[in-house]
Amino acid sequence: MAPLPEHVLIRPLGSADIDQVVKLESHTFPSNERAGREKMRYRLHAAPELSSGMFVRVPTKKGRCSKRDCPRSQRSHSSDSASSTEKLIAFVIATKCATEYITDDALEIPEIDKEGYRKPTEVNCQRGHVETGNTIAVESICVDPEYQGMKLGTTILRDFVQRMSTQAVAGRVAILAREDMVPFYENLGFYDAGPSVVKFGGGGWHNLWISLEDSEVDD
Ligand SMILES: CC(C)(COP(=O)(O)OP(=O)(O)OC[C@H]1O[C@@H](n2cnc3c(N)ncnc32)[C@H](O)[C@@H]1OP(=O)(O)O)[C@@H](O)C(=O)NCCC(=O)NCCS
C-alpha cells in the first residue's frame, strides 16, 4: 500500500467541520449527487460517530493561526493548535437505517416537532437516521481530487468499516454506487446486490453491502 501523506490523521467529524465538508463535497460530486449543507449538518448532528474525516495538518505561515487565515472551525484541536490547521482531504459520512439497503427515505431529513422529537408518522419513522437500525448507510465517500489515486479512499473506507465492526453499532454497512465504482467496493469485500430502487441523483445505483458480524475488510 502507498504511504499516507505526511501529517495525516483520521477522526470522526463534528458540526465544527461542516464548512470543510460542504466545500469538499462540492469539489468531488456533480451537483445532482450532492447532499448539500442542510443534510450534511443533519447527518453530522444525528450520528457524528458514524463519520470519518481524513485531515492533513498544515503548518501556518507565522507559526500562529490568525482569525483571518484560519476560521475557528478549521483550527487544530491538538495542543499545538496555535501553529497548524487541519485540512479535510477525505471523508465518509453515514447514518443508520432499518432496511437492508439504502432507501430514498434514508437520504432525507426527518420532520421534527417543536420539542425536537421526530414526528410519529409511518413514513417519517424511516426518514434520516434511525438509531435502532441495523444497517450503517454510507451516504458519502470522497477524496480531494488533489489526493485521488493514492489509495486514500481505500484507506478511509477500510478504517471506517473496521471501526464500525469493533464498536458493534450495527450488523452491516450499505453503500450506493455507480456501476463503474462497483469493483472499488468489491475489492474491499463488499457484495454487489444489484440495482437499487433509489431515485436520488437520477437513479441508476447499485446496492453494495458488507457484513460487520462475520468478516474482516479485505486487504
Ligand atoms: C471514489 C473515490 C472516493 C476513490 O478514492 P481514491 O483515493 O481516488 O481511490 P483509491 O486510490 O483508493 O483507488 C482504489 C482503486 O479504485 C479504483 N477507482 C478509484 N476511483 C474510481 C472511479 N471513479 N471509477 C472506477 N474505479 C475507480 C482505482 O483505479 C483503484 O484501482 P486499482 O487498485 O486497480 O489501482 C474518489 O475518486 C472520489 O472522491 N470520487 C468522487 C466522489 C465519488 O464518486 N464517490 C463515490 C460515490 S459511489
The ligand as an SDF file (V2000), in Angstrom:
LIG
                    3D

 48 50  0  0  0  0  0  0  0  0999 V2000
  -14.1690    7.2510   -5.4740 C   0  0  0  0  0  0  0  0  0  0  0  0
  -13.0640    7.8470   -4.6460 C   0  0  0  0  0  0  0  0  0  0  0  0
  -13.5300    8.0070   -3.2020 C   0  0  0  0  0  0  0  0  0  0  0  0
  -11.8620    6.8820   -4.6800 C   0  0  0  0  0  0  0  0  0  0  0  0
  -10.8380    7.3950   -3.8570 O   0  0  0  0  0  0  0  0  0  0  0  0
   -9.3020    7.2270   -4.2920 P   0  0  0  0  0  0  0  0  0  0  0  0
   -8.4710    7.5050   -3.1030 O   0  0  0  0  0  0  0  0  0  0  0  0
   -9.0480    8.0440   -5.5030 O   0  0  0  0  0  0  0  0  0  0  0  0
   -9.2760    5.6850   -4.6790 O   0  0  0  0  0  0  0  0  0  0  0  0
   -8.0980    4.6420   -4.4580 P   0  0  0  0  0  0  0  0  0  0  0  0
   -6.7890    5.2840   -4.7980 O   0  0  0  0  0  0  0  0  0  0  0  0
   -8.2180    4.0530   -3.0910 O   0  0  0  0  0  0  0  0  0  0  0  0
   -8.4870    3.5830   -5.6100 O   0  0  0  0  0  0  0  0  0  0  0  0
   -8.6040    2.2210   -5.3750 C   0  0  0  0  0  0  0  0  0  0  0  0
   -8.9920    1.5480   -6.6760 C   0  0  0  0  0  0  0  0  0  0  0  0
  -10.2840    2.0130   -7.1290 O   0  0  0  0  0  0  0  0  0  0  0  0
  -10.2070    2.4960   -8.4680 C   0  0  0  0  0  0  0  0  0  0  0  0
  -11.0350    3.6900   -8.6200 N   0  0  0  0  0  0  0  0  0  0  0  0
  -10.9370    4.8310   -7.9180 C   0  0  0  0  0  0  0  0  0  0  0  0
  -11.8620    5.7220   -8.3310 N   0  0  0  0  0  0  0  0  0  0  0  0
  -12.5420    5.1270   -9.3410 C   0  0  0  0  0  0  0  0  0  0  0  0
  -13.6150    5.5440  -10.1730 C   0  0  0  0  0  0  0  0  0  0  0  0
  -14.1900    6.7560  -10.0640 N   0  0  0  0  0  0  0  0  0  0  0  0
  -14.0760    4.6560  -11.0940 N   0  0  0  0  0  0  0  0  0  0  0  0
  -13.5210    3.4350  -11.2140 C   0  0  0  0  0  0  0  0  0  0  0  0
  -12.5020    2.9880  -10.4470 N   0  0  0  0  0  0  0  0  0  0  0  0
  -12.0240    3.8240   -9.5220 C   0  0  0  0  0  0  0  0  0  0  0  0
   -8.7450    2.8730   -8.6370 C   0  0  0  0  0  0  0  0  0  0  0  0
   -8.3840    2.8340  -10.0060 O   0  0  0  0  0  0  0  0  0  0  0  0
   -8.0250    1.8370   -7.8180 C   0  0  0  0  0  0  0  0  0  0  0  0
   -7.8980    0.6390   -8.5740 O   0  0  0  0  0  0  0  0  0  0  0  0
   -6.5450   -0.2360   -8.5150 P   0  0  0  0  0  0  0  0  0  0  0  0
   -6.4600   -0.7340   -7.0960 O   0  0  0  0  0  0  0  0  0  0  0  0
   -6.7970   -1.3040   -9.5210 O   0  0  0  0  0  0  0  0  0  0  0  0
   -5.4400    0.7050   -8.8510 O   0  0  0  0  0  0  0  0  0  0  0  0
  -12.5970    9.2120   -5.2290 C   0  0  0  0  0  0  0  0  0  0  0  0
  -12.1720    9.0310   -6.5490 O   0  0  0  0  0  0  0  0  0  0  0  0
  -13.6870   10.2900   -5.2110 C   0  0  0  0  0  0  0  0  0  0  0  0
  -13.7770   11.0380   -4.2490 O   0  0  0  0  0  0  0  0  0  0  0  0
  -14.5020   10.3850   -6.2800 N   0  0  0  0  0  0  0  0  0  0  0  0
  -15.5470   11.4140   -6.3610 C   0  0  0  0  0  0  0  0  0  0  0  0
  -16.7080   11.1140   -5.4170 C   0  0  0  0  0  0  0  0  0  0  0  0
  -17.2970    9.7280   -5.6860 C   0  0  0  0  0  0  0  0  0  0  0  0
  -17.5410    9.3430   -6.8140 O   0  0  0  0  0  0  0  0  0  0  0  0
  -17.5250    8.9680   -4.5690 N   0  0  0  0  0  0  0  0  0  0  0  0
  -18.0480    7.6210   -4.6530 C   0  0  0  0  0  0  0  0  0  0  0  0
  -19.5320    7.6030   -4.7600 C   0  0  0  0  0  0  0  0  0  0  0  0
  -20.1160    5.9240   -5.0350 S   0  0  0  0  0  0  0  0  0  0  0  0
  1  2  1  0
  2  3  1  0
  2  4  1  0
  2 36  1  0
  4  5  1  0
  5  6  1  0
  6  7  2  0
  6  8  1  0
  6  9  1  0
  9 10  1  0
 10 11  2  0
 10 12  1  0
 10 13  1  0
 13 14  1  0
 14 15  1  0
 15 16  1  0
 15 30  1  0
 16 17  1  0
 17 18  1  0
 17 28  1  0
 18 19  1  0
 18 27  1  0
 19 20  2  0
 20 21  1  0
 21 22  1  0
 21 27  2  0
 22 23  1  0
 22 24  2  0
 24 25  1  0
 25 26  2  0
 26 27  1  0
 28 29  1  0
 28 30  1  0
 30 31  1  0
 31 32  1  0
 32 33  2  0
 32 34  1  0
 32 35  1  0
 36 37  1  0
 36 38  1  0
 38 39  2  0
 38 40  1  0
 40 41  1  0
 41 42  1  0
 42 43  1  0
 43 44  2  0
 43 45  1  0
 45 46  1  0
 46 47  1  0
 47 48  1  0
M  END
$$$$
